[in-house]
């Protein structure tokens, strides 16, 4: 839930989107 919110908020801020996306991917199980 938190990750989804961060992604949605990140898309609103184009500059933050790449960073948030990377952080979310890192949280996903490998």
N, CA, C and O atoms as a MOPAC input file, in Angstrom:
PM7 MOZYME 1SCF
protein

 N      0.84600 1    -1.19900 1     0.00000 1
 C      0.00000 1     0.00000 1     0.00000 1
 C      0.88600 1     1.25500 1     0.00000 1
 O      0.64200 1     2.20100 1    -0.74900 1
 N      1.90000 1     1.24200 1     0.84100 1
 C      2.79500 1     2.40000 1     0.91800 1
 C      3.51900 1     2.59200 1    -0.40600 1
 O      3.63600 1     3.71000 1    -0.90800 1
 N      3.99700 1     1.50200 1    -0.95700 1
 C      4.74500 1     1.57800 1    -2.21300 1
 C      3.87800 1     2.16400 1    -3.30900 1
 O      4.33400 1     3.00400 1    -4.08500 1
 N      2.60800 1     1.71800 1    -3.37700 1
 C      1.70900 1     2.20700 1    -4.41300 1
 C      1.51900 1     3.71200 1    -4.25900 1
 O      1.52300 1     4.45100 1    -5.24300 1
 N      1.35600 1     4.15600 1    -3.02400 1
 C      1.15400 1     5.58800 1    -2.78200 1
 C      2.39100 1     6.36900 1    -3.21500 1
 O      2.27400 1     7.43400 1    -3.82000 1
 N      3.56800 1     5.84300 1    -2.90900 1
 C      4.79600 1     6.54000 1    -3.27000 1
 C      4.92900 1     6.64000 1    -4.78700 1
 O      5.37000 1     7.65900 1    -5.31900 1
 N      4.54100 1     5.56700 1    -5.47200 1
 C      4.63700 1     5.57100 1    -6.93900 1
 C      3.69200 1     6.62300 1    -7.50700 1
 O      4.08000 1     7.41300 1    -8.36700 1
 N      2.44400 1     6.63100 1    -7.02100 1
 C      1.46900 1     7.59800 1    -7.52000 1
 C      1.94200 1     9.01900 1    -7.24900 1
 O      1.80700 1     9.89500 1    -8.10300 1
 N      2.49400 1     9.24700 1    -6.06500 1
 C      2.97700 1    10.57700 1    -5.72200 1
 C      4.20300 1    10.90600 1    -6.58100 1
 O      4.39500 1    12.05200 1    -6.98700 1
 N      5.02100 1     9.90000 1    -6.85000 1
 C      6.22900 1    10.09600 1    -7.65000 1
 C      5.89700 1    10.50100 1    -9.07300 1
 O      6.56300 1    11.35600 1    -9.65600 1
 N      4.84700 1     9.87300 1    -9.63800 1
 C      4.47500 1    10.21700 1   -11.01000 1
 C      4.06700 1    11.68000 1   -11.08700 1
 O      4.28700 1    12.33500 1   -12.10500 1
 N      3.48100 1    12.18700 1   -10.03000 1
 C      3.08100 1    13.59700 1   -10.02300 1
 C      4.32900 1    14.47700 1   -10.06900 1
 O      4.31700 1    15.54600 1   -10.67900 1
 N      5.40000 1    14.02600 1    -9.42600 1
 C      6.65800 1    14.77800 1    -9.44800 1
 C      7.61800 1    14.04100 1   -10.37700 1
 O      8.25800 1    13.07200 1    -9.96900 1
 N      7.71700 1    14.48900 1   -11.60300 1
 C      8.54000 1    13.81200 1   -12.60500 1
 C      9.97100 1    13.61000 1   -12.11300 1
 O     10.59400 1    12.58900 1   -12.40700 1
 N     10.48500 1    14.57200 1   -11.37300 1
 C     11.86300 1    14.47000 1   -10.89500 1
 C     12.02100 1    13.36900 1    -9.86100 1
 O     13.08500 1    12.76000 1    -9.75500 1
 N     10.96300 1    13.11100 1    -9.09800 1
 C     11.04400 1    12.10700 1    -8.03800 1
 C     10.66900 1    10.71900 1    -8.53500 1
 O     11.08800 1     9.72100 1    -7.94800 1
 N      9.89700 1    10.63900 1    -9.59700 1
 C      9.40600 1     9.35200 1   -10.11400 1
 C     10.52000 1     8.31100 1   -10.26900 1
 O     10.37800 1     7.20700 1    -9.74400 1
 N     11.62600 1     8.61300 1   -10.96900 1
 C     12.67700 1     7.60900 1   -11.16100 1
 C     13.22000 1     7.08500 1    -9.83500 1
 O     13.45800 1     5.88500 1    -9.69300 1
 N     13.41300 1     7.96800 1    -8.87400 1
 C     13.96100 1     7.56000 1    -7.58700 1
 C     12.96900 1     6.67400 1    -6.84700 1
 O     13.34100 1     5.63000 1    -6.31100 1
 N     11.72500 1     7.08600 1    -6.81900 1
 C     10.69400 1     6.30400 1    -6.13600 1
 C     10.54800 1     4.94400 1    -6.79600 1
 O     10.40000 1     3.93200 1    -6.11200 1
 N     10.58900 1     4.91700 1    -8.11800 1
 C     10.45500 1     3.66100 1    -8.85000 1
 C     11.60400 1     2.72100 1    -8.48400 1
 O     11.39200 1     1.52700 1    -8.27200 1
 N     12.80900 1     3.26200 1    -8.41300 1
 C     13.98000 1     2.45200 1    -8.07600 1
 C     13.84800 1     1.90700 1    -6.66300 1
 O     14.14300 1     0.73900 1    -6.41200 1
 N     13.40300 1     2.75500 1    -5.73800 1
 C     13.25200 1     2.32700 1    -4.34700 1
 C     12.20600 1     1.21700 1    -4.25100 1
 O     12.38700 1     0.25600 1    -3.50400 1
 N     11.10900 1     1.34600 1    -5.00800 1
 C     10.05300 1     0.34100 1    -4.98000 1
 C     10.56800 1    -0.97500 1    -5.52800 1
 O     10.28600 1    -2.03400 1    -4.96700 1
 N     11.31600 1    -0.92300 1    -6.61300 1
 C     11.86200 1    -2.14200 1    -7.21900 1
 C     12.80300 1    -2.82500 1    -6.23500 1
 O     12.80800 1    -4.05200 1    -6.13100 1
 N     13.59100 1    -2.04500 1    -5.51800 1
 C     14.53500 1    -2.60100 1    -4.56000 1
 C     13.78800 1    -3.32400 1    -3.44100 1
 O     14.29000 1    -4.30000 1    -2.88200 1
 N     12.58200 1    -2.84200 1    -3.11400 1
 C     11.80100 1    -3.46000 1    -2.05400 1
 C     11.17900 1    -4.77000 1    -2.50700 1
 O     10.88200 1    -5.63600 1    -1.68400 1
 N     10.97900 1    -4.92300 1    -3.82300 1
 C     10.36900 1    -6.15300 1    -4.33800 1
 C     11.32400 1    -7.32900 1    -4.14000 1
 O     12.54100 1    -7.16100 1    -4.22500 1
 N     10.77600 1    -8.52700 1    -3.87500 1
 C     11.62000 1    -9.71500 1    -3.70000 1
 C     12.33800 1   -10.06300 1    -4.99200 1
 O     11.75000 1    -9.98500 1    -6.07100 1
 N     13.58400 1   -10.43900 1    -4.89400 1
 C     14.36700 1   -10.74300 1    -6.10000 1
 C     14.01400 1   -12.12200 1    -6.63600 1
 O     14.57000 1   -12.55300 1    -7.64600 1

